[in-house]
Amino acid sequence: MDLTRRSILQAPAAALGASPAAVPAGHIRPRPSKAIAASPLSIGFETLDRQSFDPARTYSHIAELGVKWARCQTGWCRSEKRKGEYDFRWLDGIVDSLRAAGVQPWFNLGYGNILYTPGAPHPTAVGFAPVFSEEARTGWLRFVQAMAQHYRSRVTHWEIWNEPNLNSFWRPNKPNPADYVGLVKITARAIRQVIPGAVIIGGAFARIPYRFTEECLRAGMAQHIDKLSYHPYRPLPELNYGPEVRALRSLVDRYKPGIGLWQGENGAPSSTAKDSAGALSELAWNETSQAKWLLRRLLSDIALGIELTSYFLIVDIVNYFTGTTNTKRINYKGVLRGGVYTRKRSYYALQNLCALFDAQTVKTELTVQVEGGASPLEDMLVHSASFIRNGRALYAFWYPADLQQEYTPRRARIRVWSGGAASITEPVFVDLLSGEIRRPAAAQQAADGFWVFDDVEVRDYPLLIADAKVVL
């Protein structure tokens, strides 16, 4: 059965983080992408180089989602089927349709082309890097320059290759930082010869591989890129994530301060079916746990100052292509269901997040105090983040529970600061999963400026405390 926004909004009040006495006040109003000027939120639109889904069936959904970016793979194998002859019509349809919906495509350049890497076992040559022969390098650079010329007025951000630190995506030789940096160097130069102001994104690393990244930087990658991207797949989005991001930021700054960090690909499945494929597919998931994971991942990124964070993927991939053969398995990470293109709970969760966390919402460092949980240690484990939106404070909090386990919501006292450029005059609770907004029945503002909320549910996904003027 399709999960509609109406069915979500009719969820019982117990689903909210406020005390049961909280009074319904309304719902988050979705904002189409065209109505949002700028945002750090992106959606994955990958794998169309392998024709993994029908993009035409997604455009109406993506237009209403509220994201401002979409990561698209350029498909060398699909664009050049005869040497030196390029057909970008398939990609033109994608780029133009996304832009018409208010979404800016950013390109992931790749993958290989069997015309130049004849050892590839499949016509798409997924993962076969064009650096191991002069003919492949020459063919690649011609393709890159043709693409840059064709899209120079429509696409500004160009990412070079995908997950070059994995054996499956860097073939036929084993992953090597020097080889990847060589590809970055020649590709960045080719793009900038056509588009001098192009934004070049390097990395696209699987996980956050500190040593591999350091070796790439030591080999000179920093001087050729403007952004560094990575794909931090993990069952608990927060697990060691903050320290890893800070270490990565420090490492990059040693070589070239100012390079932005992009979380370029990350998602979680919505099914534990035996045919589930891809990262994290070995774990137990459902559509609700996927939606919770999405909120925790993207909000963690925003709170850490990641410039762009991209959820993988717009729709489930049926007959998931692994890089060597087609399978009968499904990559269930989409916010739309594969084959039928109906909206999952994760779609509405992302839509809620997009409505409130565009570029007008800015992270800040304000105090969120959690008291009265089962133990002081448990209180310390609660994740929180603070933001300012149009001069009003907005606070997020959640417990980083294992989403593969049943979770019993904790109850606690929450204290949040209000004052100056981060004021709250009319506090409300916001449930990002359902979109429901409720007014607390007994909020108090203490003499020290803090709002105090008693008996608040701390759930395993982000809930917000905000001023009503921000969300209603």
C-alpha positions as CSV (number, residue, x, y, z in Angstrom):
1,M,0.0,0.0,0.0
2,D,1.3,3.4,-0.9
3,L,2.2,5.5,2.1
4,T,0.7,8.9,1.5
5,R,1.4,12.2,3.4
6,R,-2.2,12.1,4.8
7,S,-1.6,8.6,6.3
8,I,1.6,9.8,8.0
9,L,0.0,13.0,9.4
10,Q,-2.8,10.8,10.9
11,A,-0.2,8.9,13.0
12,P,-1.0,8.7,16.7
13,A,0.2,11.5,19.0
14,A,2.4,9.0,20.8
15,A,4.7,9.2,17.8
16,L,5.7,12.7,18.7
17,G,8.5,13.8,21.0
18,A,6.4,16.1,23.1
19,S,4.5,15.0,26.2
20,P,1.0,13.5,25.6
21,A,-0.5,16.8,26.7
22,A,1.0,18.7,23.8
23,V,-1.6,20.3,21.5
24,P,-1.7,19.8,17.7
25,A,-0.7,23.0,15.9
26,G,-0.3,22.0,12.3
27,H,2.1,20.3,10.0
28,I,5.3,21.2,8.1
29,R,4.4,22.7,4.7
30,P,6.3,21.0,1.9
31,R,8.2,23.4,-0.4
32,P,8.8,22.5,-4.0
33,S,12.4,22.7,-5.2
34,K,11.6,25.8,-7.3
35,A,10.5,27.7,-4.2
36,I,13.8,27.1,-2.5
37,A,16.7,29.4,-3.5
38,A,19.6,27.4,-2.1
39,S,20.1,24.3,0.0
40,P,22.8,21.8,1.0
41,L,20.5,18.9,0.3
42,S,21.0,16.6,-2.7
43,I,19.4,13.4,-4.0
44,G,21.2,10.6,-5.8
45,F,20.3,10.3,-9.5
46,E,23.0,7.8,-10.3
47,T,23.3,4.6,-12.3
48,L,21.5,5.9,-15.4
49,D,24.6,5.1,-17.3
50,R,23.3,1.5,-16.9
51,Q,19.7,2.6,-17.5
52,S,18.7,1.3,-14.0
53,F,15.4,3.1,-13.8
54,D,13.1,5.3,-15.8
55,P,13.9,9.0,-14.9
56,A,10.7,10.3,-16.5
57,R,8.7,8.7,-13.7
58,T,10.7,10.5,-11.0
59,Y,10.6,14.1,-12.1
60,S,7.2,15.0,-10.6
61,H,8.3,13.5,-7.3
62,I,11.7,15.2,-7.3
63,A,10.1,18.6,-8.1
64,E,8.0,18.3,-5.0
65,L,10.8,17.0,-2.8
66,G,12.6,20.2,-2.1
67,V,16.2,19.2,-2.8
68,K,18.3,21.6,-4.9
69,W,20.9,19.2,-6.2
70,A,21.1,15.8,-7.9
71,R,24.2,13.7,-8.5
72,C,24.2,12.3,-12.0
73,Q,26.7,9.8,-13.5
74,T,27.7,10.8,-17.0
75,G,28.0,7.4,-18.6
76,W,31.0,7.4,-21.0
77,C,29.9,3.9,-22.2
78,R,26.4,5.2,-23.0
79,S,27.6,8.5,-24.6
80,E,30.3,7.2,-26.9
81,K,29.4,3.9,-28.6
82,R,31.6,4.5,-31.6
83,K,35.1,6.1,-31.1
84,G,35.0,9.8,-31.4
85,E,31.2,10.0,-31.8
86,Y,29.2,11.4,-28.9
87,D,25.5,11.2,-28.3
88,F,24.4,13.2,-25.2
89,R,20.7,13.2,-25.9
90,W,19.9,10.7,-23.1
91,L,21.7,12.9,-20.6
92,D,20.3,16.1,-22.0
93,G,16.8,14.9,-21.1
94,I,17.9,14.3,-17.5
95,V,19.8,17.6,-17.1
96,D,17.1,19.7,-18.6
97,S,14.2,18.0,-16.7
98,L,16.0,18.3,-13.4
99,R,16.8,22.0,-14.0
100,A,13.1,22.6,-15.0
101,A,12.1,21.1,-11.7
102,G,14.4,23.6,-9.8
103,V,17.1,21.0,-9.2
104,Q,20.7,21.5,-10.3
105,P,22.6,18.4,-11.6
106,W,26.2,17.8,-10.5
107,F,28.1,15.4,-12.5
108,N,30.0,12.3,-11.5
109,L,32.4,11.6,-14.4
110,G,32.7,7.9,-15.2
111,Y,32.7,5.1,-15.6
112,G,34.8,3.2,-18.3
113,N,34.2,2.4,-21.9
114,I,34.7,-1.0,-23.5
115,L,35.9,0.6,-26.7
116,Y,39.1,1.6,-24.8
117,T,39.2,-1.1,-22.1
118,P,38.5,-4.2,-24.1
119,G,39.2,-6.4,-21.0
120,A,36.1,-5.3,-19.3
121,P,33.6,-8.2,-18.8
122,H,30.5,-6.1,-19.5
123,P,29.8,-3.4,-22.1
124,T,29.3,-0.7,-19.4
125,A,32.9,-1.2,-18.2
126,V,31.9,-0.2,-14.7
127,G,35.0,0.7,-12.7
128,F,37.5,0.3,-15.5
129,A,39.7,3.4,-15.1
130,P,41.1,5.1,-18.3
131,V,44.6,5.5,-17.0
132,F,46.3,2.2,-17.9
133,S,46.9,2.8,-21.6
134,E,47.6,5.9,-23.8
135,E,44.6,5.1,-26.0
136,A,42.3,5.0,-23.0
137,R,43.7,8.3,-21.6
138,T,43.4,10.0,-24.9
139,G,39.8,8.7,-25.4
140,W,38.8,9.8,-21.9
141,L,40.1,13.3,-22.3
142,R,38.3,13.7,-25.7
143,F,35.1,12.6,-24.0
144,V,35.6,14.9,-21.0
145,Q,36.3,17.9,-23.2
146,A,33.3,17.1,-25.4
147,M,31.1,16.8,-22.4
148,A,32.4,20.1,-20.8
149,Q,31.8,21.9,-24.1
150,H,28.3,20.5,-24.3
151,Y,27.2,21.3,-20.7
152,R,29.3,24.4,-20.0
153,S,26.2,26.6,-19.5
154,R,24.2,24.0,-17.6
155,V,26.5,22.1,-15.2
156,T,29.1,23.8,-12.9
157,H,30.2,21.0,-10.5
158,W,32.2,18.0,-11.8
159,E,33.2,15.0,-9.7
160,I,36.0,12.8,-10.9
161,W,35.3,9.0,-10.8
162,N,33.5,7.1,-8.1
163,E,35.0,5.2,-5.1
164,P,38.5,4.7,-6.6
165,N,39.6,3.1,-3.4
166,L,37.5,0.0,-4.0
167,N,38.7,-2.9,-6.1
168,S,35.3,-3.2,-7.8
169,F,35.4,0.4,-9.0
170,W,39.1,0.7,-9.9
171,R,40.1,-1.9,-12.4
172,P,41.9,-3.8,-13.8
173,N,44.8,-2.8,-11.5
174,K,44.4,-2.4,-7.8
175,P,43.5,1.0,-6.3
176,N,46.5,3.3,-6.0
177,P,46.4,6.9,-4.9
178,A,49.0,8.0,-7.4
179,D,47.0,6.5,-10.3
180,Y,43.8,8.2,-9.1
181,V,45.5,11.6,-8.6
182,G,46.9,11.2,-12.2
183,L,43.3,10.9,-13.4
184,V,42.2,13.9,-11.3
185,K,45.0,16.0,-12.7
186,I,44.4,15.4,-16.4
187,T,40.6,15.5,-16.0
188,A,40.5,18.7,-14.0
189,R,42.8,20.4,-16.6
190,A,40.6,19.2,-19.5
191,I,37.4,20.6,-17.8
192,R,39.0,23.9,-16.9
193,Q,40.3,24.5,-20.4
194,V,36.6,24.6,-21.4
195,I,35.0,25.9,-18.2
196,P,37.6,28.0,-16.3
197,G,35.3,28.5,-13.3
198,A,34.3,24.9,-13.0
199,V,34.1,23.4,-9.4
200,I,36.1,20.2,-9.3
201,I,35.3,17.6,-6.8
202,G,37.8,14.9,-6.0
203,G,37.6,11.8,-3.9
204,A,34.2,10.2,-4.1
205,F,35.8,7.8,-1.7
206,A,34.0,4.8,-0.2
207,R,33.8,5.4,3.6
208,I,36.3,8.0,5.0
209,P,39.7,6.3,4.2
210,Y,42.1,8.5,6.1
211,R,45.3,6.8,4.8
212,F,44.2,6.6,1.1
213,T,43.1,10.3,1.3
214,E,46.4,11.4,2.8
215,E,48.3,9.6,0.1
216,C,46.2,11.3,-2.5
217,L,46.8,14.7,-1.0
218,R,50.5,14.0,-0.7
219,A,50.5,13.1,-4.4
220,G,49.2,16.6,-5.2
221,M,45.4,16.1,-5.5
222,A,44.6,19.2,-3.4
223,Q,45.9,21.7,-6.0
224,H,43.5,20.3,-8.6
225,I,40.2,20.2,-6.6
226,D,37.8,22.6,-4.9
227,K,35.8,20.0,-2.9
228,L,36.5,16.6,-1.4
229,S,33.7,14.0,-1.3
230,Y,33.2,10.8,0.5
231,H,30.6,8.1,1.2
232,P,30.3,7.2,4.9
233,Y,28.1,4.1,4.8
234,R,27.4,2.7,8.3
235,P,24.4,1.3,10.2
236,L,24.5,4.0,12.8
237,P,25.0,7.3,11.1
238,E,26.6,8.9,14.1
239,L,29.1,6.1,15.0
240,N,32.6,7.7,15.2
241,Y,31.4,10.1,12.5
242,G,32.1,13.5,14.1
243,P,35.7,12.6,15.0
244,E,36.3,11.2,11.5
245,V,34.9,14.3,9.8
246,R,37.0,16.6,12.1
247,A,40.1,14.5,11.4
248,L,39.4,14.7,7.7
249,R,38.9,18.4,7.9
250,S,42.2,18.9,9.7
251,L,44.0,16.6,7.2
252,V,42.7,18.5,4.1
253,D,43.5,21.9,5.7
254,R,47.1,20.9,6.0
255,Y,47.4,20.7,2.3
256,K,44.9,23.3,1.1
257,P,42.7,25.2,3.5
258,G,39.3,26.0,2.1
259,I,38.5,22.8,0.3
260,G,34.8,22.0,1.1
261,L,33.7,18.6,2.3
262,W,30.8,17.0,0.5
263,Q,29.0,13.9,1.7
264,G,28.4,12.7,-1.9
265,E,26.5,9.3,-1.5
266,N,24.9,7.6,1.4
267,G,21.7,5.7,2.0
268,A,20.0,2.8,3.8
269,P,17.7,0.1,2.5
270,S,14.0,-0.1,3.3
271,S,13.7,-3.9,3.2
272,T,15.2,-7.0,4.8
273,A,14.1,-9.2,1.9
274,K,16.5,-11.9,0.7
275,D,16.8,-10.1,-2.7
276,S,18.2,-6.9,-1.0
277,A,21.5,-5.8,-2.5
278,G,24.1,-3.1,-1.9
279,A,25.7,-1.5,1.1
280,L,24.0,-2.4,4.5
281,S,21.7,-4.9,2.8
282,E,22.8,-7.7,5.3
283,L,21.0,-5.9,8.1
284,A,17.3,-5.8,9.1
285,W,15.5,-2.7,7.7
286,N,12.0,-1.5,7.0
287,E,10.6,1.7,5.5
288,T,10.4,3.4,8.9
289,S,13.9,2.6,10.0
290,Q,15.2,3.8,6.6
291,A,13.4,7.1,7.1
292,K,14.9,7.5,10.6
293,W,18.3,6.7,9.3
294,L,18.0,9.3,6.5
295,L,17.1,12.0,9.0
296,R,19.9,11.1,11.3
297,R,22.5,11.0,8.5
298,L,21.5,14.3,6.7
299,L,21.0,16.3,9.9
300,S,24.3,15.0,11.3
301,D,26.0,16.3,8.1
302,I,24.3,19.7,8.3
303,A,25.2,20.0,12.0
304,L,28.9,19.3,11.2
305,G,29.1,21.9,8.5
306,I,29.3,19.6,5.5
307,E,28.7,21.8,2.5
308,L,26.5,19.4,0.6
309,T,24.9,16.1,1.7
310,S,23.4,13.7,-0.8
311,Y,21.0,10.9,-0.1
312,F,21.3,7.8,-2.3
313,L,18.9,7.2,-4.1
314,I,15.8,8.6,-5.7
315,V,14.3,5.2,-6.5
316,D,15.0,1.5,-5.8
317,I,17.2,-0.1,-8.4
318,V,15.5,-3.3,-9.7
319,N,17.9,-5.9,-11.2
320,Y,20.8,-4.2,-9.5
321,F,24.0,-4.1,-11.6
322,T,27.0,-5.0,-9.5
323,G,29.7,-4.1,-12.1
324,T,30.2,-7.5,-13.6
325,T,26.7,-9.0,-14.2
326,N,23.1,-8.1,-13.8
327,T,21.3,-9.7,-10.8
328,K,17.8,-10.3,-9.9
329,R,18.4,-8.4,-6.6
330,I,17.1,-5.0,-5.6
331,N,18.9,-2.1,-4.1
332,Y,16.2,-0.8,-1.8
333,K,17.8,2.6,-0.8
334,G,15.4,4.7,-2.9
335,V,12.9,7.1,-1.4
336,L,10.5,5.8,-4.2
337,R,9.6,2.2,-4.6
338,G,11.3,0.5,-7.5
339,G,9.1,-0.5,-10.5
340,V,6.0,1.4,-9.2
341,Y,7.5,4.8,-8.3
342,T,5.4,5.4,-5.2
343,R,6.6,7.4,-2.2
344,K,8.1,5.7,0.8
345,R,8.1,7.2,4.3
346,S,11.7,8.3,3.6
347,Y,10.4,10.5,0.8
348,Y,8.2,12.5,3.2
349,A,10.9,12.6,5.9
350,L,13.3,14.1,3.3
351,Q,10.6,16.5,2.1
352,N,10.1,17.7,5.7
353,L,13.8,18.2,6.2
354,C,14.1,20.1,2.9
355,A,11.3,22.5,3.9
356,L,13.2,23.6,7.0
357,F,16.9,23.1,6.3
358,D,17.6,25.2,3.2
359,A,20.4,27.8,3.1
360,Q,18.4,30.1,5.4
361,T,18.9,27.7,8.3
362,V,22.5,28.1,9.6
363,K,24.2,25.9,12.2
364,T,25.3,27.6,15.4
365,E,26.6,26.6,18.8
366,L,23.8,27.0,21.3
367,T,23.1,25.0,24.5
368,V,20.8,22.0,24.6
369,Q,20.6,20.4,28.0
370,V,19.1,17.0,28.5
371,E,18.3,15.9,32.1
372,G,16.5,13.2,33.9
373,G,17.1,10.2,31.6
374,A,17.8,6.7,33.0
375,S,21.3,7.8,33.8
376,P,23.8,10.7,33.4
377,L,25.6,8.6,30.8
378,E,22.4,8.1,28.8
379,D,21.8,11.9,28.9
380,M,25.3,12.4,27.5
381,L,24.6,10.1,24.6
382,V,21.7,12.2,23.3
383,H,22.7,13.9,20.1
384,S,21.7,17.5,19.7
385,A,22.3,20.3,17.2
386,S,21.4,24.0,17.1
387,F,20.5,26.3,14.3
388,I,19.3,29.8,13.6
389,R,16.6,30.4,10.9
390,N,15.5,34.0,10.2
391,G,16.6,35.2,13.6
392,R,14.9,32.4,15.5
393,A,16.4,29.4,17.2
394,L,15.8,25.8,16.1
395,Y,17.1,22.8,18.1
396,A,17.3,19.2,17.1
397,F,17.8,16.2,19.5
398,W,17.7,12.4,19.2
399,Y,19.0,9.2,20.8
400,P,21.5,7.4,18.4
401,A,19.9,4.0,19.0
402,D,20.5,0.9,16.9
403,L,17.9,1.0,14.2
404,Q,18.0,-2.8,13.9
405,Q,16.6,-3.1,17.5
406,E,13.4,-2.2,19.1
407,Y,13.6,1.2,20.9
408,T,11.7,2.4,23.8
409,P,11.6,6.2,23.9
410,R,13.3,7.9,26.8
411,R,11.7,10.7,28.7
412,A,13.7,13.7,29.8
413,R,13.7,17.3,30.7
414,I,15.0,19.5,27.8
415,R,16.4,23.0,28.3
416,V,17.2,25.2,25.4
417,W,18.5,28.7,25.2
418,S,16.5,31.7,23.9
419,G,17.9,35.1,23.5
420,G,19.4,37.7,21.1
421,A,19.6,36.5,17.5
422,A,18.4,33.0,18.5
423,S,15.1,33.7,20.3
424,I,12.1,31.5,20.9
425,T,8.9,33.3,21.9
426,E,6.3,30.7,21.0
427,P,7.9,27.2,21.3
428,V,6.6,24.2,19.3
429,F,7.7,20.6,18.9
430,V,8.3,19.4,15.3
431,D,8.3,15.7,14.3
432,L,10.5,15.4,11.2
433,L,9.3,11.9,10.5
434,S,5.5,12.7,10.4
435,G,5.7,16.4,9.8
436,E,3.4,17.1,12.8
437,I,3.8,20.2,14.9
438,R,2.6,20.5,18.4
439,R,2.5,23.2,21.1
440,P,3.8,22.1,24.5
441,A,1.1,22.4,27.2
442,A,3.4,23.5,30.1
443,A,6.6,25.1,28.8
444,Q,8.3,27.5,31.1
445,Q,11.0,30.1,30.4
446,A,13.4,30.4,33.4
447,A,15.0,33.6,34.6
448,D,18.3,32.6,33.0
449,G,16.6,32.7,29.5
450,F,16.3,28.9,29.0
451,W,13.0,27.3,28.0
452,V,12.3,24.2,30.1
453,F,10.2,21.3,28.8
454,D,9.4,18.4,31.1
455,D,8.5,14.9,30.2
456,V,9.7,15.1,26.6
457,E,10.1,11.9,24.6
458,V,13.6,11.5,23.2
459,R,13.2,9.3,20.2
460,D,15.6,7.4,17.8
461,Y,15.3,10.1,15.1
462,P,15.5,13.9,15.2
463,L,12.8,16.0,16.8
464,L,12.9,19.7,16.8
465,I,12.1,22.5,19.3
466,A,11.6,25.7,17.4
467,D,9.8,29.0,17.4
468,A,6.3,28.7,15.8
469,K,7.2,31.6,13.4
470,V,9.9,29.4,11.8
471,V,7.7,26.3,11.1
472,L,4.1,27.5,10.8
